Amino acid sequence: MFNFFGKKSTNLKSSEIINNAPIAEDYNDATPIALHFKQETGVTFENQHSILKSKLISFCKIRHIPSFKQCLVQVKNDPILKQELINYLTTNESYFYREFHQIQDLVNAIRAIEHTVDILCAPSSTGEEIYSIAIALLEAGIPKSQFNLVGIDINTEALNLAKSGIYNQRNINNIPGHLLNKYFIKKEFKYHLIDEIKQCVHLKTENIFSSSFKTIGQFDFIFCRNMLIYFDKDTKIQAKSILDNLLKDRNKPVYYGHADLF
Ligand SMILES: C[S@@+](CC[C@H](N)C(=O)[O-])C[C@H]1O[C@@H](n2cnc3c(N)ncnc32)[C@H](O)[C@@H]1O
């Protein structure tokens, strides 16, 4: 099916192209998209409406989508466009050895355990956090066979970057120099993580609110840092309950970031 711009529109029902006629440009009310986005991902733009609006105008214009109304119809019907919007609107800022004391705490806890431990990093974004955990565990003498590290994120572009393991200077600033030399190869201005570390983790696209996430497995430790800051209070509580259900032992901690206040 082709829309009135002659562009192929996947999964778009003809009844949803309003009156089958060109729609006048209308980028006025971003609220329905904001509500839909929150319902799907948990991410709220409640106090950032003008930022959201200007981002959405760019998103629509680049794709020749003439109105927010039309955008919402397409996002609901086209999984590729939906993923593009998710990739565009989620914030993936991360860096190695961020709030490292929590990772150190995890390492100390694992030192006292003899069996293989399952660790979930949700969200893992571009990989810096989960790879920091892998490096810290190996540095503590905990062999690769003793941990299973699973990382998830809703943003597929972030996960692809994580899988590439290629980072900029600003991502690696916190790593002690000897570890940088040991685990990265510098090529021109980029830092390439060595395969040994990349092979320590399993990365998967997941939305923490999806039904598949609820059955992703059971974990000894969960890291959930710097995601709840994008959720409102009710959604934070909902996310916490989902994560608690993935813990093998409810007495073990879920590590949240300092900004993820409930
Ligand atoms: C700022 S990053 C945090 C990365 C890492 N945990 C850290 O602290 O450095 C926030 C991540 O949350 C992800 N995210 C937001 N909503 C999500 C959801 N519903 N399910 C899974 N990931 C989500 C975003 O895609 C983004 O990569």
The ligand as an SDF file (V2000), in Angstrom:
LIG
                    3D

 27 29  0  0  0  0  0  0  0  0999 V2000
   20.2440    6.5170   30.6610 C   0  0  0  0  0  0  0  0  0  0  0  0
   20.1860    4.8730   30.0730 S   0  0  0  0  0  0  0  0  0  0  0  0
   20.8640    4.0130   31.4590 C   0  0  0  0  0  0  0  0  0  0  0  0
   21.9370    3.0390   31.0410 C   0  0  0  0  0  0  0  0  0  0  0  0
   22.7190    2.3480   32.1710 C   0  0  0  0  0  0  0  0  0  0  0  0
   21.8560    1.5630   33.0090 N   0  0  0  0  0  0  0  0  0  0  0  0
   23.4810    3.3600   32.9800 C   0  0  0  0  0  0  0  0  0  0  0  0
   23.0760    3.6290   34.1240 O   0  0  0  0  0  0  0  0  0  0  0  0
   24.4930    3.8770   32.5080 O   0  0  0  0  0  0  0  0  0  0  0  0
   18.4330    4.5590   30.1520 C   0  0  0  0  0  0  0  0  0  0  0  0
   18.0130    3.4150   29.2290 C   0  0  0  0  0  0  0  0  0  0  0  0
   16.6870    2.9780   29.5750 O   0  0  0  0  0  0  0  0  0  0  0  0
   16.1310    2.4060   28.4060 C   0  0  0  0  0  0  0  0  0  0  0  0
   14.6780    2.2330   28.5760 N   0  0  0  0  0  0  0  0  0  0  0  0
   13.7350    3.2020   28.7550 C   0  0  0  0  0  0  0  0  0  0  0  0
   12.5130    2.6330   28.8840 N   0  0  0  0  0  0  0  0  0  0  0  0
   12.7000    1.2830   28.8110 C   0  0  0  0  0  0  0  0  0  0  0  0
   11.8190    0.1690   28.8910 C   0  0  0  0  0  0  0  0  0  0  0  0
   10.4960    0.3230   29.0670 N   0  0  0  0  0  0  0  0  0  0  0  0
   12.3410   -1.0710   28.7780 N   0  0  0  0  0  0  0  0  0  0  0  0
   13.6830   -1.2430   28.5960 C   0  0  0  0  0  0  0  0  0  0  0  0
   14.5550   -0.2350   28.5000 N   0  0  0  0  0  0  0  0  0  0  0  0
   14.0750    1.0260   28.6140 C   0  0  0  0  0  0  0  0  0  0  0  0
   16.5170    3.4330   27.3310 C   0  0  0  0  0  0  0  0  0  0  0  0
   16.4390    2.9120   26.0390 O   0  0  0  0  0  0  0  0  0  0  0  0
   17.9460    3.7990   27.7510 C   0  0  0  0  0  0  0  0  0  0  0  0
   18.9050    3.0640   27.0190 O   0  0  0  0  0  0  0  0  0  0  0  0
  1  2  1  0
  2  3  1  0
  2 10  1  0
  3  4  1  0
  4  5  1  0
  5  6  1  0
  5  7  1  0
  7  8  2  0
  7  9  1  0
 10 11  1  0
 11 12  1  0
 11 26  1  0
 12 13  1  0
 13 14  1  0
 13 24  1  0
 14 15  1  0
 14 23  1  0
 15 16  2  0
 16 17  1  0
 17 18  1  0
 17 23  2  0
 18 19  1  0
 18 20  2  0
 20 21  1  0
 21 22  2  0
 22 23  1  0
 24 25  1  0
 24 26  1  0
 26 27  1  0
M  CHG  2   2   1   9  -1
M  END
$$$$
